[in-house]
Amino acid sequence: MLELSEIGYDVIEVNQSHKSLNEPTTAFREQVYCGNVVFLDNPLLNYAMGNAVVRVNNGLIKVDKDMSRKRIDPVDATICAFKMAMYHDFAVTTDTDEWLAHEGW
Protein backbone atom coordinates (compact mmCIF):
# COMPACT_ATOMS: atom_id res chain seq x y z
CA MET A 1 0.00 0.00 0.00
CA LEU A 2 2.80 2.37 0.84
CA GLU A 3 4.48 1.91 -2.56
CA LEU A 4 1.19 2.49 -4.40
CA SER A 5 0.55 5.59 -2.31
CA GLU A 6 4.03 6.92 -3.01
CA ILE A 7 3.54 6.70 -6.78
CA GLY A 8 0.26 8.59 -6.59
CA TYR A 9 -2.52 6.05 -6.19
CA ASP A 10 -5.28 6.67 -3.68
CA VAL A 11 -5.20 3.78 -1.20
CA ILE A 12 -7.72 2.98 1.49
CA GLU A 13 -7.05 0.53 4.29
CA VAL A 14 -9.94 -1.79 5.09
CA ASN A 15 -9.84 -3.27 8.58
CA GLN A 16 -10.22 -7.07 8.38
CA SER A 17 -12.40 -7.39 11.49
CA HIS A 18 -15.90 -8.83 11.84
CA LYS A 19 -17.17 -5.35 12.77
CA SER A 20 -15.69 -3.75 9.66
CA LEU A 21 -16.67 -6.50 7.19
CA ASN A 22 -20.08 -7.60 8.51
CA GLU A 23 -22.17 -5.11 6.56
CA PRO A 24 -20.39 -5.45 3.18
CA THR A 25 -20.25 -9.26 3.47
CA THR A 26 -23.96 -9.44 4.25
CA ALA A 27 -24.83 -6.99 1.46
CA PHE A 28 -22.58 -8.76 -1.06
CA ARG A 29 -24.12 -12.15 -0.21
CA GLU A 30 -27.61 -10.65 -0.61
CA GLN A 31 -26.73 -9.17 -4.00
CA VAL A 32 -25.34 -12.53 -5.16
CA TYR A 33 -28.54 -14.33 -4.06
CA CYS A 34 -30.65 -11.69 -5.85
CA GLY A 35 -28.68 -12.26 -9.07
CA ASN A 36 -27.31 -8.72 -9.12
CA VAL A 37 -23.65 -9.80 -9.07
CA VAL A 38 -22.37 -11.05 -12.38
CA PHE A 39 -18.78 -12.07 -13.10
CA LEU A 40 -16.95 -13.80 -15.89
CA ASP A 41 -15.80 -17.37 -15.31
CA ASN A 42 -12.52 -16.87 -13.47
CA PRO A 43 -10.68 -20.01 -12.30
CA LEU A 44 -8.80 -18.15 -9.56
CA LEU A 45 -11.91 -16.49 -8.14
CA ASN A 46 -13.84 -19.77 -8.41
CA TYR A 47 -11.06 -21.55 -6.48
CA ALA A 48 -10.98 -18.86 -3.80
CA MET A 49 -14.78 -18.86 -3.43
CA GLY A 50 -14.61 -22.61 -2.93
CA ASN A 51 -12.13 -22.10 -0.07
CA ALA A 52 -14.13 -19.36 1.64
CA VAL A 53 -16.46 -19.91 4.57
CA VAL A 54 -18.46 -17.48 6.66
CA ARG A 55 -17.34 -17.17 10.27
CA VAL A 56 -19.62 -15.70 12.93
CA ASN A 57 -18.38 -13.76 15.95
CA ASN A 58 -20.88 -12.10 18.31
CA GLY A 59 -23.50 -12.17 15.56
CA LEU A 60 -21.22 -10.49 13.02
CA ILE A 61 -19.98 -12.30 9.91
CA LYS A 62 -16.92 -12.19 7.70
CA VAL A 63 -15.33 -14.47 5.14
CA ASP A 64 -12.49 -16.68 6.33
CA LYS A 65 -10.41 -19.58 5.00
CA ASP A 66 -11.79 -23.11 5.15
CA MET A 67 -8.30 -24.56 5.62
CA SER A 68 -5.15 -22.74 6.65
CA ARG A 69 -3.23 -23.33 3.39
CA LYS A 70 -6.06 -22.49 1.01
CA ARG A 71 -6.17 -18.93 -0.35
CA ILE A 72 -9.15 -16.56 -0.39
CA ASP A 73 -7.38 -13.31 -1.35
CA PRO A 74 -9.57 -12.67 -4.44
CA VAL A 75 -12.70 -13.04 -2.28
CA ASP A 76 -11.32 -10.62 0.32
CA ALA A 77 -10.41 -8.15 -2.43
CA THR A 78 -13.90 -8.43 -3.96
CA ILE A 79 -15.63 -7.76 -0.63
CA CYS A 80 -13.30 -4.86 0.17
CA ALA A 81 -14.01 -3.32 -3.25
CA PHE A 82 -17.73 -3.91 -2.70
CA LYS A 83 -17.47 -2.13 0.66
CA MET A 84 -15.81 0.90 -0.93
CA ALA A 85 -18.42 0.95 -3.71
CA MET A 86 -21.26 0.79 -1.15
CA TYR A 87 -20.19 4.12 0.34
CA HIS A 88 -19.04 5.85 -2.85
CA ASP A 89 -21.17 8.64 -4.27
CA PHE A 90 -21.33 7.84 -7.97
CA ALA A 91 -22.11 10.94 -10.01
CA VAL A 92 -24.51 10.18 -12.83
CA THR A 93 -23.89 12.07 -16.05
CA THR A 94 -25.32 11.67 -19.52
CA ASP A 95 -22.79 13.92 -21.22
CA THR A 96 -19.92 11.59 -22.16
CA ASP A 97 -17.76 14.39 -23.55
CA GLU A 98 -18.10 16.35 -20.31
CA TRP A 99 -17.19 13.26 -18.26
CA LEU A 100 -14.17 12.45 -20.39
CA ALA A 101 -12.96 16.05 -20.20
CA HIS A 102 -13.38 16.02 -16.41
CA GLU A 103 -11.44 12.77 -16.13
CA GLY A 104 -8.56 14.19 -18.18
CA TRP A 105 -9.11 12.22 -21.36
HELIX and SHEET records of a PDB file:
HELIX    1   1 LEU A    2  GLU A    6  1                                   5    
HELIX    2   2 HIS A   18  TYR A   33  1                                  16    
HELIX    3   3 PRO A   43  ASN A   51  1                                   9    
HELIX    4   4 ASP A   73  MET A   86  1                                  14    
HELIX    5   5 THR A   96  HIS A  102  1                                   7    
SHEET    1   A 2 ALA A  52  ASN A  57  0                                        
SHEET    2   A 2 LEU A  60  LYS A  65 -1                                        
END                                                                             
